[in-house]
Structures are given as structure tokens and as C-alpha cells.
Amino acid sequence: MRRIAATLLLVAVIACQYHPTPISLQGEPSSIATLRGDWTGEYWSSASERRGALNFTIASTADSAYGDVIMFTPLGQQVRPVDAGDQHRRHSGSTQALRIDFVRVGGAMVSGTLEPYIAPDCNCPVSTTFTGNVLGDTIRGTFVTNGTQGGNREGMWLMARRRP
């Protein structure tokens, strides 16, 4: 009886865990294959004084990925996704994490978009696009954030593949 109860408890805990929404990858299968694995990194922008952490995973058996961005502001202001709390939590593991929405891979290039969010400096919705160059286990690139109140903010990012 204890075994059954323990098994049911384990199933319940696993069922309650967050399951991220996969990001559809576009590109040649061979280009996607070169990016398979777990990637971590950071981004920074002197224009907006924002910085943060990046996480990205491309499964070894699929052409989909999971990725998010955690943003830090110089004054500790909260970055809010455009989606309301419950709606955001359906596709993101944290209220502070912003989902990477779209990724295209081609040759040694990667590009994509970030989930729209409310920028604390203008209190307005913004969208971010990024591009990067893949060199082995490193991706280095730039991003541009566009706000509804005008003005582009540029920055840089860097990721490295984690080795087991």
C-alpha cells in the first residue's frame, strides 16, 4: 500500500511541474543539429542599461527548442510580460522569465524574437529581435529592442553550450 501511495505522490508531483511551450525552429535540419544541446549566456545593453541571463535548449530528437530570458534593470525595476499573469505562466516557468518566441537557423547564423514585454523605462510594450553568429560551442550576437513610443535600443549577447 505504501508503494502505491508513494507512486501516486510521485506522479502528482511530476504532473504539477511546469512544461514549457516548445519554440518552433526553422531552418535546415543539418544547421539545427549543430545547435543541439543546452546553452547558457548573458546579454547587456549600455543604451538601456539592462542586462540578464539567457537559457536555451534544443532537444536532440526534435526540431523544437525551449528558451527564456531573465532581465535585470539597473534600479531593480520589474520587467512585465505583455501577457497577463496566468496567461504568461502557461508558457513561461517564471513571472520574470520572458520566452524566446521564434528561432531561425541557417548556416552559422541564428535569429529570432523575444516575447513582448513592458519596458520599465517607458512603461510601454516593446519587442526584441536578435541575430547571432555560431562558432562551435559559442554564439555571439546583437539585439534590437523597439518600443511603441519610438527609439531603438541595441545590445549584445553571448551564449556557450554546456558540456555534460
N, C-alpha and C positions, 0 to 999 in steps of 0.2 A: 504494500500500500504506500509506503514512504517513497518507493521508487517512482510510482505513478505520480504522486504529488510533486516530487522534485522535477520530473519530466514536464509536467504541465506548467509548473512555475517557470522553467527554462523557456518553454515555448511562448509563454505570455510575455516574458521579458524581451525575447527576440522580436516578437510581433510588434512591440511598442517602440522599438528603435526606429530612428529616422531613416528613411530610404530616399536618397536624393534622386531628383529627376535627371535622367541622363541628357547630356548635350549631344545633339546630332553633329557628327563630324562630316565635313565634305572634303573630298579630295581623292587622289589615287590611293588604292589600298597599300601600295608599297611605301608611299610617303607617310601614311598614317602609322604603318607598322614601325617606322623608325622612331616614333614618339611614344610607343607603348611603355607604360611604367608609371611610377609616382614621381611627381615634380613638386618642388617647393621653391619659393623665392620671395622677392620683395619688389616693391615699386616705390618711386619717390617723384615728387614734383616740387621744384622751387617756386613755380608760378602760384600754386595753390597751397603750398606748404603742407600738403598731405603726404602720407607715406603709409605703407601697410604690408601685409603678408599675403602671399599667393599660394594656393594649393591646387593641383591639377592631377587627375588620374585618368589614364587611358587604359582600359582593360585589354588583356592580351588576346581575348577571343571575340572582340566586338569592335564595331566602328563607332562607338559612342564613348563619351567621356563624362567626368564629373569634375567640377571646378568651382572654387569660390575665392572671394577676396575679402579680407578683413581690413578696414580702413581706420587709420588714426589721424586725428586732426591736431594741430599744434596746441589748441586750447581745450582739448578733450571734448569737443562738441560731438554730439551723436549724429551719425550718418543714418538716415532712414531710407529704406527702400520705398519706391513709389507705391508698391502693393501694400495693402493694409496688413496688420499683424498676422491674423490667421491665414490669410491668403498667401502671404510670404512664407510662412512656416511650412506650407505644403511642398515647397520646392527648395527650401534652404534649411540647413541644420541649426541656424542661429539667427536671432533678430539682427545681429551685427554683420552677418556674412552676406555678401552680395554674390549672386550666382553669375558665372560666366555663361552667357546665353547661346552663343554661336561660335563655332570654330571652323575655319577653313585651312587645310593643309595642302601645300603644293611645293614639291621640291624641298628646298631648305628654308621655306617661308611658312609662317603661321600667322593667321589674322583672325579677329573675332570681335565680339561686342560683350559688354558688361550689362547686367540688369540695370534699368534706370533707377536712380536714387535721388533723394532730396539733398542737395549740397548745402552744408551749413553756412557757407559764406554768402550765399544769395537767397537761401531758403526757397530754392526753385528746383524743378526737375532738371536733371542733366543726363546725358547719355555719353558713353565712353566707347571708343573703338581703339583697337590695338593691333600692331603688327610686330613681328619679330623674326630674327634670323636664327635658324637652328644650326649649331655646330657641335656635333657629337652629343654629349650629355649636358649641353648648355643652350639656353635660348636667351637672347638679348634683344630688346626691342624698345619701341616708343609707344606712347598712347596719346590720344587727344580727347579731352572732355569738352562737350558742347552744352551750353545752358540755354534755356528758353529766353533768358534775358541778355543773350549775346555774349561774345567773348569766349575764345577757345583757351583752354588750359592744357599745356603739354607736359609730358613727363617721360620717365624711362622706367624699364622693368628688366629684371634678370631672374632666370629660373635655372635650377640644376636638377638633374634626375637623381633620385635617391637610389642608392645601391643596397640590395638586401644584405 
